[in-house]
Amino acid sequence: MIVAIFSDVHANLPALEAFEVAVRDVAESYLCLGDIVNYGPWNDECLERIVAMPGIQIVAGNHDRLFLDDSELHEEAPVVQEFYHASRASFTRLDLLRNLPDETKLGPFRCSHTVGGKRIFADSEVCVDSDHLIGHSHWQYSIQRDGWRIINPGSLGQNRDRIDMIDYALYDTDSDQMSLKCTAYDVGVFVAELRARKWPAPCLAYYERKLAEAERRR
C-alpha cells in the first residue's frame, strides 16, 4: 500500500490542492503530521478536505493545539501572533481539531508532529529509540540517529526551503521504502488571497521576503 505523508499545511488550500493532484493516482491512504491550521485563510476548507481523505490518520501539531487553547499565544513571536489573530478570526471547525492524538503508528514508524517538542533539522542532535516520522521544522530530510530513521516529509503550505514548492513523501508499506517528493505550485494565489483579505503588514512582508528568496534560487 502507498501512503501519502504530509505535514504543516497551515491553511494553504492551493498547496493542498496541488498535493492532492500530485498523489491522486498513486496514494491509497494518507498520513498528516499536524499543523493543518494557522497562517493562511483556509483553515476550515483544509481541515474538511483532509479528514475526508481515504484511510487518513492525523496527529495534532502545535498550531492545531493553539487554535484550541491560545493561553500561551503570548510566548509566540510577534509575527506568529499577527498570523494567529488574522487566521483564527474566520475559523469555525473546532470539532475537527478536538481529540486529535499526539501520536500514531505507520509500519515501524512512530508518527508525531515532532519529538520532545523540539524543532528538529537534518543536522540536529536528537536521541530516539525507534523510527520516527515528524514535521514541525518545515524542512524535508531523511536522517539516522542511533541507527534509527527520522524522516520529515517537509511542509506543504509553508516550505522554508522554497516557499513556491510543496514537500511530501510516499511510503510503500510492503517494501518499507520511503520516497521524498517535491512539486512546484502557484504560491502567488495564496499570497494574493492574503492581500485581498487584508492580512497584517508583517504577515504579508513575511511571504514577500520568502517569495523574493525563492525567485533568486530559480
Number of C-alpha atoms within 10 A of each C-alpha: 14 19 22 25 27 29 30 28 32 26 26 26 23 20 27 23 14 17 22 16 9 15 17 11 8 12 18 15 17 21 26 26 30 29 25 32 31 25 27 26 25 23 23 18 16 22 19 12 13 19 15 9 14 13 11 16 21 25 23 22 26 17 20 21 16 17 19 13 10 13 9 8 14 10 10 11 9 12 15 17 17 17 19 21 14 21 22 18 9 12 16 10 13 12 8 13 19 13 9 15 14 16 17 15 13 15 12 13 17 17 27 24 28 23 19 11 10 12 14 20 19 15 8 11 9 14 11 16 11 14 18 22 26 29 28 26 20 24 19 23 14 15 14 14 15 10 11 15 18 24 22 31 30 31 30 30 31 27 20 16 18 20 24 22 21 27 28 23 21 22 22 15 14 9 9 11 10 18 13 17 15 18 14 14 17 14 19 14 13 20 19 12 14 20 13 9 11 12 20 15 11 14 21 17 12 11 18 15 12 18 18 11 15 16 12 7 9 6
